[in-house]
Amino acid sequence: MTSPSTPFPHRHLLGIAGLAPHEIRYLLDEAEHWVALNRAASRKHDGRLEGLTQINAFFENSTRTLLSFEIAGKRLGADVINMHAAQSSVKKGETLIDTAVTLNAMRADVIVIRHQSSGAVRLIADRVDCPVLNAGDGRHEHPTQALLDALTIRTRKGSVEGQIVTICGDVLHSRVARSNMLCLTALGAQVRVVAPPTLMPAEIERYRVAPFHDFNAALRDADVIMMLRLQNERMDGAFIPSSREYHALYGLTPERLALAKPDALVMHPGPMNRGVEILSSVADHPEKSAITEQVEMGVAMRMACLDVLTRRSRGVAGWA
């Protein structure tokens, strides 16, 4: 039974939905500890996950997220196994359940899962005996991306609360957008989302954000600009006339960046489509771009999540 004093009482991290603001802040605070250690000249394995097995089961292709979780686990001393299932016959339903049973039989101590179907991660989590972290499932959520984005904003701006954050791009198909809307509003940010009408979710109002179709209007006085790529692999049909026209209306250029606050921060979860949603001169801006810092924060954030979720199984005091 979870102790009432446990600062993060959840067994899994399947999404931002369901997390209280103080639980999100707790994970951010824990990650700050790892940011400092990762920046030290001598980075040694911490060892607190020594003897534990971490399986990264990726049923969908990934480079950044998979590598980030692998580095995070190894820096904590875990035995990390990458399961590249993106090319396998595993899809969903009974086959996915069989996979969950197989993973559970391997007696892993923590499983990180990325899957192309929304809800697949929860289905597996309900059938295994160890903590599960969602590394992205379909259009649903990508919680550690939202957490690392919040950590990046807090590190650069001092606080998330009160920041005007403009999220622009393919909001309809983006699990990153969903997790960020939930996370940033929970932390007190004012979130604007901007997209063509065809790429704006019908239920957008329930996220407590301000929807825009005019990118210029959404950029005015923004503190943070978060660009999203077009999720072409999730599109069934024509959602935009062309990449060229999309860039003309929704591409982040130096001229558009000037509409935001002078110290506005530019972010992108990657991979970037340079020349479509963002120009290289903006993405590589030495002061305003935080894109490479997001990658750095990702390792620290995933270290924090792996540490926190395995404390109960490691018998850490207060986590019984």
Sine and cosine of phi, psi and omega as CSV:
sin_phi,cos_phi,sin_psi,cos_psi,sin_omega,cos_omega
0.00,0.00,0.66,-0.75,-0.04,-1.00
-0.95,0.32,0.73,-0.68,0.06,-1.00
-0.94,0.35,0.68,-0.74,0.00,-1.00
-0.90,0.44,-0.31,0.95,-0.01,-1.00
-1.00,0.00,-0.07,1.00,0.00,-1.00
-0.91,0.42,0.85,-0.53,-0.07,-1.00
-0.94,0.35,-0.38,0.92,0.05,-1.00
-0.72,-0.70,1.00,-0.04,-0.15,-0.99
-0.99,0.16,-0.01,1.00,-0.11,-0.99
-0.99,0.12,0.65,-0.76,0.01,-1.00
-0.97,0.26,-0.61,0.80,-0.02,-1.00
-0.87,-0.50,0.20,-0.98,0.20,-0.98
-0.84,-0.54,1.00,-0.03,-0.08,-1.00
-0.98,-0.20,-0.30,0.95,0.00,-1.00
-0.06,-1.00,0.17,-0.99,0.10,-0.99
-0.98,0.21,-0.54,0.84,0.06,-1.00
-0.83,0.56,0.76,-0.65,-0.01,-1.00
0.99,-0.14,-0.21,0.98,0.05,-1.00
-1.00,-0.01,0.70,-0.71,0.08,-1.00
-0.98,0.18,0.44,-0.90,0.01,-1.00
-0.81,0.59,-0.63,0.78,-0.01,-1.00
-0.94,0.34,-0.45,0.89,0.07,-1.00
-0.95,0.30,-0.61,0.79,0.07,-1.00
-0.90,0.43,-0.71,0.70,0.00,-1.00
-0.90,0.44,-0.57,0.82,0.04,-1.00
-0.88,0.48,-0.70,0.71,0.03,-1.00
-0.90,0.44,-0.62,0.78,0.04,-1.00
-0.90,0.43,-0.68,0.74,0.03,-1.00
-0.88,0.47,-0.68,0.73,0.02,-1.00
-0.89,0.45,-0.63,0.78,-0.02,-1.00
-0.92,0.39,-0.55,0.84,0.00,-1.00
-0.85,0.53,-0.57,0.82,0.05,-1.00
-0.87,0.50,-0.67,0.74,-0.03,-1.00
-0.97,0.24,-0.48,0.88,0.08,-1.00
-0.86,0.52,-0.73,0.68,-0.02,-1.00
-0.89,0.46,-0.70,0.72,-0.02,-1.00
-0.93,0.36,-0.62,0.79,0.00,-1.00
-0.92,0.39,-0.42,0.91,0.00,-1.00
-1.00,0.08,-0.15,0.99,0.00,-1.00
-0.91,0.41,0.49,-0.87,-0.03,-1.00
-0.88,0.47,-0.59,0.81,-0.01,-1.00
-0.93,-0.37,0.97,-0.25,0.00,-1.00
-0.99,-0.16,0.92,-0.39,0.01,-1.00
-0.92,-0.40,0.39,-0.92,0.09,-1.00
-0.86,0.51,0.73,-0.68,0.04,-1.00
-0.94,0.34,-0.64,0.77,0.07,-1.00
1.00,0.00,-0.06,1.00,-0.07,-1.00
-0.95,0.33,-0.32,0.95,0.09,-1.00
-0.97,-0.24,0.28,0.96,0.01,-1.00
-0.88,0.48,0.74,-0.67,-0.03,-1.00
1.00,0.01,-0.12,0.99,0.03,-1.00
-0.99,-0.13,0.53,-0.85,0.02,-1.00
-0.95,-0.30,0.81,-0.58,0.04,-1.00
-0.93,-0.36,0.86,-0.51,0.06,-1.00
-0.97,-0.25,0.84,-0.55,0.13,-0.99
-0.99,-0.14,0.99,-0.17,-0.04,-1.00
-0.99,-0.15,0.98,-0.18,-0.08,-1.00
-0.95,-0.33,0.97,-0.26,0.02,-1.00
-1.00,0.03,-0.01,1.00,0.01,-1.00
-0.71,-0.70,0.63,-0.78,-0.05,-1.00
-0.86,0.51,0.59,-0.81,0.01,-1.00
-0.34,-0.94,0.54,-0.84,0.13,-0.99
-0.89,-0.46,-0.87,0.49,-0.08,-1.00
-0.89,0.46,-0.78,0.63,-0.09,-1.00
-0.91,0.41,-0.70,0.72,0.00,-1.00
-0.89,0.46,-0.74,0.67,0.00,-1.00
-0.89,0.46,-0.64,0.77,0.00,-1.00
-0.89,0.46,-0.72,0.69,0.03,-1.00
-0.92,0.40,-0.58,0.81,0.01,-1.00
-0.91,0.41,-0.73,0.68,0.03,-1.00
-0.88,0.47,-0.67,0.74,0.00,-1.00
-0.86,0.51,-0.74,0.67,0.00,-1.00
-0.89,0.45,-0.67,0.74,-0.03,-1.00
-0.93,0.36,-0.58,0.82,0.04,-1.00
-0.93,0.38,-0.38,0.93,0.06,-1.00
-1.00,-0.01,-0.07,1.00,0.06,-1.00
1.00,-0.04,0.13,0.99,-0.03,-1.00
-0.97,0.24,0.41,-0.91,0.19,-0.98
-1.00,0.10,0.93,-0.38,-0.13,-0.99
-0.97,-0.24,0.80,-0.60,0.03,-1.00
-0.86,-0.51,0.82,-0.57,0.03,-1.00
-0.99,-0.13,0.84,-0.54,0.03,-1.00
-0.96,-0.27,0.97,-0.23,-0.02,-1.00
-1.00,0.06,1.00,-0.05,-0.08,-1.00
-0.97,-0.25,0.16,0.99,-0.07,-1.00
-0.89,0.46,-0.47,0.88,-0.02,-1.00
-0.99,-0.14,0.05,1.00,-0.09,-1.00
-0.99,0.16,0.06,-1.00,0.00,-1.00
-1.00,0.07,0.00,1.00,-0.01,-1.00
-0.92,0.39,0.82,-0.57,0.01,-1.00
-0.86,-0.51,-0.98,0.22,-0.03,-1.00
-0.24,-0.97,-0.10,-1.00,0.02,-1.00
0.91,0.41,-0.67,-0.74,-0.09,-1.00
-0.86,0.50,-0.63,0.78,-0.01,-1.00
-0.89,0.46,-0.66,0.75,0.02,-1.00
-0.92,0.38,-0.62,0.79,0.05,-1.00
-0.89,0.45,-0.67,0.74,0.05,-1.00
-0.87,0.49,-0.63,0.78,0.04,-1.00
-0.90,0.44,-0.66,0.75,0.03,-1.00
-0.87,0.50,-0.68,0.73,0.01,-1.00
-0.90,0.44,-0.65,0.76,0.02,-1.00
-0.91,0.42,-0.72,0.69,0.03,-1.00
-0.87,0.49,-0.64,0.77,0.00,-1.00
-0.91,0.41,-0.60,0.80,0.00,-1.00
-0.92,0.38,-0.34,0.94,0.03,-1.00
-0.98,0.20,-0.10,0.99,0.06,-1.00
0.85,0.52,0.68,0.73,0.09,-1.00
-0.93,0.38,0.41,-0.91,0.02,-1.00
-1.00,-0.09,-0.38,0.93,0.08,-1.00
-0.36,-0.93,0.64,-0.77,-0.02,-1.00
-0.82,-0.58,0.77,-0.64,0.08,-1.00
-0.96,-0.28,0.81,-0.59,-0.12,-0.99
-0.81,-0.59,0.71,-0.70,0.16,-0.99
-0.82,-0.58,0.75,-0.66,-0.08,-1.00
-0.56,-0.83,0.53,-0.85,-0.04,-1.00
-0.98,0.21,-0.20,0.98,-0.04,-1.00
-0.97,-0.26,0.78,-0.63,0.06,-1.00
-0.88,0.47,0.73,-0.68,0.02,-1.00
1.00,-0.02,-0.19,0.98,-0.04,-1.00
-0.91,0.42,-0.59,0.81,-0.03,-1.00
-0.91,0.41,-0.66,0.75,0.04,-1.00
-0.90,0.44,-0.64,0.77,0.00,-1.00
-0.85,0.53,-0.69,0.72,0.03,-1.00
-0.94,0.35,-0.67,0.74,-0.03,-1.00
-0.86,0.51,-0.56,0.83,-0.01,-1.00
-0.95,0.32,-0.16,0.99,-0.10,-0.99
-0.85,-0.53,0.21,0.98,0.05,-1.00
-0.83,-0.56,0.32,-0.95,-0.09,-1.00
-0.99,-0.15,0.08,1.00,-0.04,-1.00
-0.84,-0.54,0.23,-0.97,0.04,-1.00
-0.88,0.47,0.56,-0.83,0.03,-1.00
-0.82,-0.57,0.72,-0.70,0.09,-1.00
-0.93,-0.38,0.74,-0.67,0.02,-1.00
-0.99,0.10,0.90,-0.43,0.04,-1.00
-0.99,-0.15,0.34,0.94,0.01,-1.00
0.88,-0.48,0.87,-0.49,0.05,-1.00
-0.75,-0.66,0.94,-0.34,0.05,-1.00
0.80,0.60,-0.74,-0.67,0.06,-1.00
-1.00,-0.07,0.11,0.99,-0.18,-0.98
-0.97,0.25,-0.99,0.16,-0.06,-1.00
-0.55,-0.84,0.32,-0.95,0.12,-0.99
-0.60,-0.80,0.97,0.25,-0.20,-0.98
-0.89,0.46,-0.64,0.76,-0.03,-1.00
-0.93,0.36,-0.44,0.90,0.09,-1.00
-0.92,0.39,-0.70,0.72,0.03,-1.00
-0.90,0.44,-0.64,0.77,0.01,-1.00
-0.91,0.42,-0.67,0.74,0.01,-1.00
-0.94,0.35,-0.53,0.85,0.07,-1.00
-0.92,0.40,-0.68,0.73,0.04,-1.00
-0.90,0.44,-0.62,0.78,0.03,-1.00
-0.90,0.43,-0.63,0.77,0.03,-1.00
-0.89,0.46,-0.72,0.70,0.02,-1.00
-0.89,0.46,-0.71,0.70,-0.03,-1.00
-0.90,0.44,-0.61,0.79,0.00,-1.00
-0.92,0.39,-0.68,0.74,-0.06,-1.00
-0.99,0.12,-0.55,0.84,-0.09,-1.00
-0.97,-0.26,-0.21,0.98,-0.01,-1.00
1.00,-0.03,-0.44,0.90,-0.01,-1.00
-0.29,-0.96,0.46,-0.89,0.12,-0.99
-1.00,0.01,-0.57,0.82,-0.05,-1.00
-0.85,0.52,0.75,-0.66,0.05,-1.00
1.00,0.09,-0.16,0.99,0.01,-1.00
-0.96,0.28,0.64,-0.77,0.11,-0.99
-1.00,-0.04,0.92,-0.39,-0.07,-1.00
-0.92,-0.39,0.84,-0.54,0.05,-1.00
-0.97,-0.25,0.87,-0.49,0.05,-1.00
-0.96,-0.26,0.85,-0.53,-0.10,-1.00
-0.80,-0.60,0.70,-0.71,0.10,-1.00
0.65,-0.76,-0.55,-0.84,-0.05,-1.00
-0.99,0.15,0.97,0.26,-0.04,-1.00
-0.92,0.40,-0.56,0.83,-0.07,-1.00
-0.84,0.54,-0.69,0.73,-0.10,-0.99
-0.99,-0.17,0.00,1.00,-0.18,-0.98
-1.00,-0.09,0.91,-0.42,0.13,-0.99
-0.94,0.33,-0.48,0.88,0.06,-1.00
-0.89,0.45,-0.68,0.73,0.02,-1.00
-0.88,0.47,-0.69,0.72,-0.01,-1.00
-0.88,0.47,-0.74,0.67,0.00,-1.00
-0.90,0.43,-0.62,0.79,0.02,-1.00
-0.93,0.37,-0.63,0.78,0.05,-1.00
-0.87,0.49,-0.69,0.73,0.02,-1.00
-0.92,0.40,-0.70,0.71,-0.07,-1.00
-0.94,0.34,-0.76,0.65,-0.10,-1.00
-0.94,0.35,-0.62,0.78,0.06,-1.00
-0.92,0.38,-0.59,0.81,0.05,-1.00
-0.89,0.46,-0.51,0.86,-0.01,-1.00
-1.00,-0.01,0.07,1.00,0.11,-0.99
1.00,-0.06,0.23,0.97,0.06,-1.00
-0.98,0.18,0.41,-0.91,0.14,-0.99
-0.99,-0.12,0.94,-0.35,-0.14,-0.99
-0.97,-0.25,0.78,-0.62,0.14,-0.99
-0.93,-0.37,0.65,-0.76,0.09,-1.00
-0.84,-0.54,0.69,-0.72,-0.05,-1.00
-0.73,-0.68,0.71,-0.70,-0.03,-1.00
-0.27,-0.96,0.32,-0.95,0.17,-0.98
-0.87,0.49,0.44,-0.90,0.01,-1.00
-0.80,0.60,-0.55,0.84,-0.02,-1.00
-0.96,0.29,-0.26,0.97,-0.05,-1.00
-0.89,-0.46,0.32,0.95,0.05,-1.00
-0.95,-0.30,0.82,-0.57,0.02,-1.00
-0.87,0.49,0.61,-0.79,-0.01,-1.00
-0.91,0.42,-0.51,0.86,-0.08,-1.00
-0.99,-0.13,0.44,0.90,-0.15,-0.99
-0.86,0.52,-0.52,0.85,-0.07,-1.00
-0.88,0.47,-0.47,0.89,-0.06,-1.00
-0.94,0.34,-0.19,0.98,0.03,-1.00
-1.00,0.04,0.03,1.00,0.02,-1.00
0.87,0.49,0.67,0.74,0.04,-1.00
-0.85,-0.53,0.26,-0.97,0.03,-1.00
-0.99,-0.16,0.91,-0.42,-0.02,-1.00
-1.00,0.10,0.61,-0.79,0.05,-1.00
-0.71,-0.70,0.46,-0.89,0.21,-0.98
-0.93,-0.38,-0.31,0.95,0.02,-1.00
-1.00,-0.08,0.94,-0.33,-0.05,-1.00
-0.89,0.46,-0.67,0.74,-0.01,-1.00
-0.86,0.51,-0.69,0.73,0.00,-1.00
-0.91,0.42,-0.62,0.79,-0.02,-1.00
-0.94,0.33,-0.36,0.93,-0.04,-1.00
-1.00,0.09,-0.36,0.93,-0.11,-0.99
-0.88,0.48,0.84,-0.55,0.03,-1.00
0.91,0.41,0.32,0.95,0.03,-1.00
-0.95,0.31,0.62,-0.78,0.07,-1.00
-1.00,0.01,-0.52,0.85,-0.05,-1.00
-0.68,-0.73,0.69,-0.72,0.07,-1.00
-0.86,-0.51,0.88,-0.47,-0.02,-1.00
-0.93,-0.38,0.92,-0.39,-0.03,-1.00
-1.00,-0.08,0.58,-0.82,0.02,-1.00
-0.86,-0.51,0.55,-0.83,0.05,-1.00
-0.99,0.12,0.31,-0.95,0.12,-0.99
-0.96,0.28,0.82,-0.58,-0.02,-1.00
-1.00,0.06,0.94,0.34,-0.09,-1.00
-0.86,0.51,-0.52,0.85,-0.03,-1.00
-0.94,0.33,-0.27,0.96,0.02,-1.00
-0.97,-0.24,0.01,1.00,-0.04,-1.00
-1.00,-0.03,0.76,-0.66,0.07,-1.00
-0.89,-0.46,1.00,0.01,-0.06,-1.00
0.86,-0.51,-0.05,-1.00,-0.05,-1.00
-1.00,-0.08,0.94,-0.34,0.00,-1.00
-0.99,-0.14,-0.39,0.92,0.05,-1.00
-0.69,-0.73,0.48,-0.88,-0.01,-1.00
-0.89,0.46,-0.70,0.71,-0.02,-1.00
-0.21,-0.98,0.33,-0.95,0.06,-1.00
-0.89,0.45,-0.58,0.81,0.00,-1.00
-0.89,0.45,-0.72,0.70,0.00,-1.00
-0.93,0.36,-0.60,0.80,0.05,-1.00
-0.87,0.50,-0.71,0.71,0.00,-1.00
-0.88,0.47,-0.63,0.78,-0.01,-1.00
-0.87,0.48,-0.55,0.84,-0.05,-1.00
-0.99,-0.14,-0.54,0.84,-0.15,-0.99
-0.76,-0.65,0.20,0.98,0.05,-1.00
-0.99,0.12,0.66,-0.75,0.02,-1.00
-1.00,0.05,0.92,-0.39,-0.02,-1.00
-0.91,-0.41,0.23,-0.97,0.08,-1.00
-0.84,0.53,-0.58,0.81,0.01,-1.00
-0.91,0.42,-0.67,0.74,0.02,-1.00
-0.95,0.32,-0.62,0.78,0.02,-1.00
-0.86,0.52,-0.52,0.85,0.00,-1.00
-0.92,0.40,-0.29,0.96,0.04,-1.00
-0.96,0.27,-0.41,0.91,0.01,-1.00
-0.99,0.17,-0.02,-1.00,0.02,-1.00
-0.90,0.43,0.45,-0.89,-0.04,-1.00
-0.83,0.55,-0.52,0.86,-0.02,-1.00
-0.97,-0.24,0.43,0.90,-0.03,-1.00
-0.87,0.49,0.58,-0.82,-0.02,-1.00
-0.98,-0.19,0.70,-0.71,0.03,-1.00
-0.96,-0.28,0.77,-0.64,-0.04,-1.00
-0.74,-0.68,0.39,-0.92,0.05,-1.00
-0.34,-0.94,0.78,-0.63,-0.03,-1.00
-0.96,0.29,-0.26,0.97,-0.04,-1.00
0.97,0.25,0.39,-0.92,-0.10,0.99
-0.96,0.26,0.51,-0.86,-0.04,-1.00
-1.00,0.01,0.57,-0.82,0.20,-0.98
-0.97,-0.25,1.00,0.05,-0.04,-1.00
-0.88,0.47,0.70,-0.71,-0.03,-1.00
1.00,0.02,-0.12,0.99,0.07,-1.00
-0.95,-0.31,-0.97,0.23,0.00,-1.00
-1.00,0.01,-0.23,0.97,-0.02,-1.00
-0.41,-0.91,0.61,-0.79,0.08,-1.00
-1.00,0.03,0.48,-0.88,-0.02,-1.00
-0.87,0.49,-0.57,0.82,-0.01,-1.00
-0.90,0.44,-0.43,0.90,0.06,-1.00
-1.00,0.03,-0.72,0.70,-0.03,-1.00
-0.87,0.49,-0.52,0.85,-0.06,-1.00
-0.97,-0.24,0.25,0.97,-0.02,-1.00
-0.87,0.49,0.81,-0.58,-0.13,-0.99
-0.91,0.42,-0.47,0.88,0.00,-1.00
-0.98,-0.20,-0.62,0.78,-0.17,-0.99
-1.00,-0.01,-0.46,0.89,-0.04,-1.00
-0.98,0.18,0.75,-0.66,0.06,-1.00
-0.90,-0.44,0.37,0.93,-0.13,-0.99
-0.92,0.39,-0.70,0.72,0.04,-1.00
-0.95,0.32,-0.49,0.87,0.06,-1.00
-0.92,0.39,-0.54,0.84,0.08,-1.00
-0.86,0.51,-0.65,0.76,0.02,-1.00
-0.89,0.46,-0.70,0.72,0.03,-1.00
-0.88,0.48,-0.71,0.70,0.00,-1.00
-0.90,0.43,-0.46,0.89,0.00,-1.00
-0.89,0.46,-0.67,0.75,0.02,-1.00
-0.90,0.43,-0.72,0.69,0.00,-1.00
-0.89,0.45,-0.67,0.75,-0.02,-1.00
-0.91,0.42,-0.64,0.77,-0.01,-1.00
-0.95,0.30,-0.52,0.86,0.13,-0.99
-0.88,0.47,-0.70,0.72,0.00,-1.00
-0.88,0.47,-0.70,0.72,-0.02,-1.00
-0.91,0.40,-0.67,0.74,0.03,-1.00
-0.89,0.45,-0.68,0.74,0.02,-1.00
-0.89,0.47,-0.79,0.61,-0.07,-1.00
-0.89,0.46,-0.69,0.72,-0.08,-1.00
-0.95,0.30,-0.35,0.94,0.00,-1.00
-0.99,-0.16,0.02,1.00,-0.04,-1.00
-0.89,0.45,-0.61,0.79,-0.02,-1.00
-0.90,0.43,-0.70,0.71,-0.01,-1.00
-0.94,0.34,-0.38,0.92,0.02,-1.00
-1.00,0.03,-0.04,1.00,0.03,-1.00
0.95,0.32,0.49,0.87,0.04,-1.00
-0.92,0.39,0.70,-0.71,-0.05,-1.00
-0.83,0.56,0.70,-0.71,0.01,-1.00
1.00,0.03,-0.02,1.00,-0.05,-1.00
-0.88,-0.48,0.39,0.92,-0.04,-1.00
-0.95,0.31,0.00,0.00,0.00,0.00
